[in-house]
């Protein structure tokens, strides 16, 4: 694929300054997100199911570490693993509507990670000029060979370490709205 970035300067400058970040992206846009990552090392939470082991092995070949757990099973262990990875210098990759949806609805786990680590969340997505969209809960986007791909990055979102439940909900909505907005922007980059 041929890749370009929209609004990535702030994220790239953070990596140049060796600042750790959290990248958040929809489950349906997961396939090419590894190729958007330009930081030194990344970690993602992956399912403890049997197919999660296969995904973990594939991610390892692409230089991405994984901890096992999900919002539906093993969340506590997964959260501890992600916090440990952050302490070890990893950026965190989070799919806030995974592993089973609902599609395009942010769950609070990514905000809990941001509150605990102090890292900024960067909403990130991609769109493809030529693609197949799978008829699944997440509407997985699969770019076709030789397609142009536009990666789009939103403004960073920070969560105070002392955030109240009301602030956490406000930040959750902010992230959800940002992801919806940048996804629409990325998709629109290929419409005439």
C-alpha positions as CSV (number, residue, x, y, z in Angstrom):
1,X,0.0,0.0,0.0
2,X,1.0,3.6,-0.4
3,X,0.7,5.5,2.9
4,X,0.3,9.1,3.9
5,X,-0.4,10.8,7.3
6,X,-2.8,13.5,8.2
7,X,-2.2,15.5,11.4
8,X,0.6,13.2,12.6
9,X,3.1,15.9,13.5
10,X,2.4,16.2,17.2
11,X,2.5,12.4,17.6
12,X,5.8,12.1,15.7
13,X,7.3,14.9,17.7
14,X,6.4,13.1,20.9
15,X,8.3,10.0,19.7
16,X,11.3,12.1,18.7
17,X,11.4,13.4,22.3
18,X,11.1,9.8,23.5
19,X,7.8,10.4,25.2
20,X,5.5,7.4,25.7
21,X,2.0,7.6,24.4
22,X,-1.2,5.5,24.1
23,X,-2.6,5.0,20.6
24,X,-6.3,4.2,20.5
25,X,-8.0,2.9,17.4
26,X,-11.2,1.1,16.4
27,X,-11.2,-2.7,16.2
28,X,-12.4,-2.5,12.6
29,X,-9.2,-0.5,11.7
30,X,-6.8,-2.8,13.5
31,X,-5.3,-4.6,10.4
32,X,-2.8,-1.9,9.3
33,X,-2.2,0.0,12.5
34,X,1.1,-1.7,13.1
35,X,2.4,0.1,10.0
36,X,1.4,3.5,11.4
37,X,3.5,3.0,14.5
38,X,6.9,4.8,14.4
39,X,7.8,4.6,18.1
40,X,10.6,2.5,19.6
41,X,8.5,-0.3,21.1
42,X,4.8,-1.0,21.6
43,X,2.6,-3.4,23.6
44,X,-1.1,-4.3,23.1
45,X,-3.6,-6.3,25.2
46,X,-4.7,-9.4,23.4
47,X,-7.3,-12.0,24.1
48,X,-6.6,-15.0,26.3
49,X,-8.6,-17.2,23.9
50,X,-6.9,-19.7,21.6
51,X,-7.0,-17.4,18.6
52,X,-5.4,-14.7,20.8
53,X,-2.2,-16.9,20.9
54,X,-2.0,-16.9,17.1
55,X,-2.4,-13.1,17.0
56,X,0.2,-12.7,19.7
57,X,2.7,-14.7,17.6
58,X,2.0,-12.6,14.5
59,X,2.3,-9.4,16.4
60,X,5.7,-10.5,17.8
61,X,7.0,-11.0,14.2
62,X,6.1,-7.3,13.6
63,X,7.9,-6.2,16.8
64,X,4.8,-5.6,18.9
65,X,4.6,-7.2,22.4
66,X,1.3,-8.4,23.8
67,X,-0.1,-9.0,27.3
68,X,-3.0,-11.4,27.6
69,X,-6.4,-10.2,28.8
70,X,-9.4,-8.3,27.5
71,X,-12.3,-6.2,28.8
72,X,-14.4,-9.4,28.9
73,X,-11.9,-11.9,30.4
74,X,-8.7,-11.4,32.3
75,X,-9.0,-7.6,32.5
76,X,-7.2,-7.3,35.8
77,X,-4.2,-9.3,34.6
78,X,-4.2,-7.5,31.3
79,X,-4.3,-4.1,33.0
80,X,-1.4,-5.0,35.3
81,X,0.5,-6.3,32.2
82,X,-0.1,-3.1,30.3
83,X,1.0,-0.9,33.3
84,X,4.2,-3.0,33.6
85,X,4.9,-2.6,29.9
86,X,4.5,1.1,30.2
87,X,6.9,1.1,33.2
88,X,9.3,-0.8,30.9
89,X,9.2,2.0,28.3
90,X,6.6,0.6,25.9
91,X,3.9,2.7,24.2
92,X,0.5,1.2,24.6
93,X,-1.8,0.3,21.7
94,X,-5.4,0.0,22.8
95,X,-8.6,-1.0,20.9
96,X,-11.3,0.7,23.0
97,X,-14.3,-1.0,21.3
98,X,-12.8,-4.5,21.4
99,X,-12.8,-7.4,21.7
100,X,-16.6,-7.8,20.9
101,X,-18.0,-4.3,20.7
102,X,-20.3,-2.6,20.6
103,X,-18.8,-1.1,17.5
104,X,-17.4,2.4,17.8
105,X,-18.2,2.7,21.5
106,X,-15.2,3.5,23.7
107,X,-15.0,1.4,26.9
108,X,-13.3,3.0,29.9
109,X,-10.1,0.8,30.1
110,X,-8.0,3.1,27.9
111,X,-8.9,6.0,30.1
112,X,-7.9,4.1,33.2
113,X,-4.5,3.4,31.6
114,X,-4.1,7.1,30.8
115,X,-5.0,8.1,34.3
116,X,-2.6,5.6,35.8
117,X,0.3,6.4,33.5
118,X,-0.1,10.1,32.8
119,X,0.4,9.3,29.1
120,X,-1.6,11.1,26.4
121,X,-4.0,9.2,24.3
122,X,-3.7,9.8,20.5
123,X,-6.8,8.8,18.6
124,X,-5.6,7.1,15.4
125,X,-7.3,5.5,12.3
126,X,-6.8,4.7,8.7
127,X,-8.9,4.5,5.5
128,X,-8.1,2.9,2.2
129,X,-8.9,3.9,-1.3
130,X,-9.5,0.3,-2.4
131,X,-10.8,-2.0,0.3
132,X,-13.1,-4.8,1.4
133,X,-15.3,-4.1,4.4
134,X,-16.1,-7.4,6.2
135,X,-19.7,-7.9,7.3
136,X,-18.7,-8.4,11.0
137,X,-19.6,-6.6,14.2
138,X,-16.6,-4.3,13.8
139,X,-16.9,-3.7,10.0
140,X,-13.2,-4.7,9.6
141,X,-11.6,-2.7,6.8
142,X,-9.1,-4.7,4.7
143,X,-7.1,-2.6,2.2
144,X,-6.5,-4.2,-1.1
145,X,-3.0,-4.5,-2.6
146,X,-1.5,-1.3,-4.1
147,X,-4.3,0.9,-2.4
148,X,-3.6,4.3,-1.1
149,X,-4.0,4.4,2.7
150,X,-4.5,7.6,4.7
151,X,-3.6,7.4,8.4
152,X,-5.3,10.2,10.5
153,X,-4.3,11.2,14.0
154,X,-6.4,13.2,16.4
155,X,-5.4,15.7,19.0
156,X,-4.0,14.2,22.2
157,X,-6.3,13.6,25.1
158,X,-5.0,13.7,28.7
159,X,-6.7,12.3,31.7
160,X,-5.8,13.8,35.1
161,X,-4.5,11.3,37.7
162,X,-7.2,12.5,40.1
163,X,-10.0,12.4,37.5
164,X,-13.5,11.9,39.1
165,X,-16.0,9.6,37.5
166,X,-17.7,12.6,35.8
167,X,-14.3,13.7,34.3
168,X,-13.6,10.1,33.2
169,X,-17.0,10.0,31.4
170,X,-16.3,13.3,29.8
171,X,-12.9,12.1,28.5
172,X,-14.5,8.8,27.3
173,X,-17.0,10.8,25.2
174,X,-14.2,13.1,24.0
175,X,-12.2,10.1,22.8
176,X,-15.2,8.4,21.2
177,X,-16.1,11.6,19.4
178,X,-12.5,12.1,18.2
179,X,-12.2,8.6,16.9
180,X,-15.5,9.0,15.0
181,X,-14.4,12.3,13.6
182,X,-11.0,11.3,12.4
183,X,-12.4,8.0,10.9
184,X,-14.9,10.1,8.9
185,X,-12.1,12.5,7.9
186,X,-9.9,9.5,6.7
187,X,-12.8,7.9,4.8
188,X,-13.6,11.3,3.2
189,X,-10.1,11.6,1.9
190,X,-11.0,9.1,-0.8
191,X,-14.4,10.4,-1.8
192,X,-14.8,13.0,-4.5
